[in-house]
Amino acid sequence: MRPSQGHPYAQDSAAQQAATLALEAAKIVYTDRSDYTEATATALGVSEPSLTYVDAAVVWSESGTCFFIREQTTGIDYGPISGGTTADCAAGNEAAATFAADW
């Protein structure tokens, strides 16, 4: 998802909110199908139609930050990567993010 243009803080806040909504949509898909691999862009779009899904659990902010979110047995982890490009903002780059308990 790409939040609208504006102040970098507002862009990042919108991206963080979108990532959180996407995770909630994935949880709904999991509850319905008992399998996170079923959380395709189509299934997520049905669950949370206010977002446009391109890559699972990754959101690009126009400020130049890529936001990752993941749920683990210990809770939800949040991880940004700053200074990248939209090409860097992909689920496969998750290892480059520094995860923490909050944004």
N, C-alpha and C positions, 0 to 999 in steps of 0.2 A: 504494500500500500504506500501511496505517496501523499502525505498531508499537504494542504495548500500552502502557497508562499506566504511569508510574513516574517515576523521576528524569530530569530533562531531558537529562543527559549520556547516560544509558542509552537514552532515546528517540531521540536523535540518532544514537548509534552503531548502533542497530537499523535506523534509516532509511538510513544510509550503507551498511550491509551489504546491505539490500534493493535499493538502487540498483545496487550492484556485481553482485549476483546477476541482476538484470534485464538488465544489459548483457551478462553472460555468456550468458543465455538468448537474447538477440537475436543474438549471435555464432553460436550454434548454429543458429538459424533461418537466418541468412545462409549458413552453411556448407552447410546442406541445400538451400537454394533459390536461392542466389546473388543475393539481393535483400532489402535491409533493409525495403522496404515490405511484405514478407510477414510481418514481425514484428508481427502483430496480437495483441490481447489473448488470443485463443484459441490461436494458435500459441505464444506465450510461455508460456501456462499449461500447455501440453503439455510444453514444454521444461523449465520450472521450476515444478512444481505447488505448491511451498510458499508461493508468493506469489499475491496477488490483484491482477491488472493492471487499472488504470483509465486511465492516461495514460502514454504511452511515456517512459521514462527520467526520470521525475519521481516523487519520493517525499515525502510529507508526514509530518513528525514532530509528535507532540502537543505538543512544546515550542514550536511556532510557526515552525519553520523548514522551508522547502521545499528539497529537495536535487535537483540536476540532475547528470547524468553523461553524457558524450559521448566517443566515440572519433573522433580525427582522425588524419591521417597522421603527426603529430608525437607521438601517444600519447593517453592518456586524460586528459580534463579533468574537474574536479569543481567544482561551483558551487552555493553556497547562497544563498537569499534569506531573511533573517530578518524576523520581525515582520509577516508577511503572514497571510492567511487561506487556508483550503482552496481558495477560489475563485481566489486568486492562483497557486496551485500547479498550473500547466498548462504543457504543452510550449510553447505560444505565448508564454509569458513568459520564455523562456530568455534573452533579451537583457538582462533585469534582473538576472541572476545574475552574480557576479564569479567567473570561472573561474580555477583554478590547477592545479598539477600534483598536488596532494593535498588532502584535506579540511582 
